[in-house]
């Protein structure tokens, strides 16, 4: 008998996409299809969402799961929380798993706050006794006591989310799985939530945390794993996993220089993206030069959308040419220059992601170019780190003293 | 922490029996779902609980006019209204469980794809609201019996048995249908049509007496006929159905429930992937 919170052995999840019958979702169609081709074996496209994962998670650990989109993070959580079944392999859970995959799942808008606490608590695996015992705490934590007997459809979205989170946060399960929910509510509630999650881990229970905002993983987790295309590539410290995660961007960058590896229909492919200043100051304009070949076979104008992403892959800004009324005719080549004014980036590494779109996506180039913002703060006074730490970007601001 | 019971999850294989211990552990979900359905149905309807009385009463009224007056069918000496009301009552129980349980999984698909709990509780819990409707309608039946001076015999004691048989029968169908509807939504269109056909093929609105002798065997092999006869015998003190039908109705109910459960079990673990 193991003494881990969770042990996973050779876990694989394969989604089979039936090439021929992917469109069949009616019994009549299914019957007709079998009658037409009684001897044909179904052909499947196999998609390995998770591939041979083995992992031991001890008690008292807050485990972060990081990886790029489609790496299998959410699939792993769905398997561990028993929402979906593995294709092969084994999961050994050391206790009950409570999940918080989407805030408010199981809330019914017509029911009152009180009724929803009981319904949601039951769904998440609490017994009536447990809910009763924690009821006051839940209500207190959510701060909606005045509206307990109001249907939740009349709640503000903030109240709704706070109540939902509170129920889940007071689960007494030995393992708690969380998928990207801490980014709810106001700053105060976020801080409270984060603290609550830390307490859970301190109790000796185990927290699994998936996030697309790596910053929260750093704040919350005591260890982390890094997934890439369904494989477990790193398991260990948070720093190590974050390092892997960040370096995956540069690997992707070298890969994506070859246009055929990039997603999109490929009717048109960017043949160059260049940031004018590879090193710049926070208050400099970001200038990006794009180069697009002609695509004479294409019908209709297209537009481009350019993102500035930070080192964690979070998009800081999206500059969509539609927003400024700029469309491009495919008949000729274009060399548009994007100039982003009045954006004060914090010092650090940034990368550019460009999409070329019409009705669908024609080309997406992630990490098309990178640039660095130097730590030359554009403020008149020298201040301590403390004065500049919070926030995602800098801003041009003044204080007008009243006299 | 080490004392907690460990759970081993492996890929789905073969046909198993449902995890009774887990179902029992999550009984709160059953209760909450059931009461949620009830609360929701009555909270925002103007007529509220009266609706549960009006619907079978109007149906029985129509049958007594169409079958009793227009077609002048026999009703074994009982006023036609009472006779058909008893039938409608039993039928509504059967049909209500099927229709509500079969649609329940798809109606709760956001839950199925996002939270783990024993999924069987969703279709099972629909029984609660149907039973409440049944109880309310039974109250009206009691009034009708008094008004028309019909006294039930000792067979009334067996009514809970028929009730159980009907629920088991309907749940078996509902469980299988709800599981299939996850993948094939047209089950939701076929099923009401199917129950409609059954309704006319079963002596609900008319008496078995009215069936021509050469067709009677066709009705006698229909387990729903047994169910109707048992119900009516218990409530209206008519002639008793053969004993083999009494046992048969319970046996069929059990059999269908087990079969439906197995179909559900077989398909359950794929729900989140296809719903």
Interface residues (C-beta under 8 A of the other chain):
Chain A: X1 X2 X3 X5 X15 X25 X26 X27 X28 X30 X59 X78 X79 X81 X82 X83 X84 X85 X86 X87 X88 X89 X90 X91 X92 X93 X94 X95 X96 X97 X99 X101 X102 X105 X106 X108 X110 X111 X115 X118 X119 X122 X123 X124 X125 X126 X127 X128 X131 X174 X204 X205
Chain B: X1 X2 X4 X5 X6 X7 X8 X9 X10 X11 X12 X25 X26 X28 X29 X31 X32 X33 X36 X39 X40 X43 X44 X110 X111 X113 X114 X115 X116 X117 X180 X183 X184 X185 X186 X187 X190 X269 X270 X272 X273
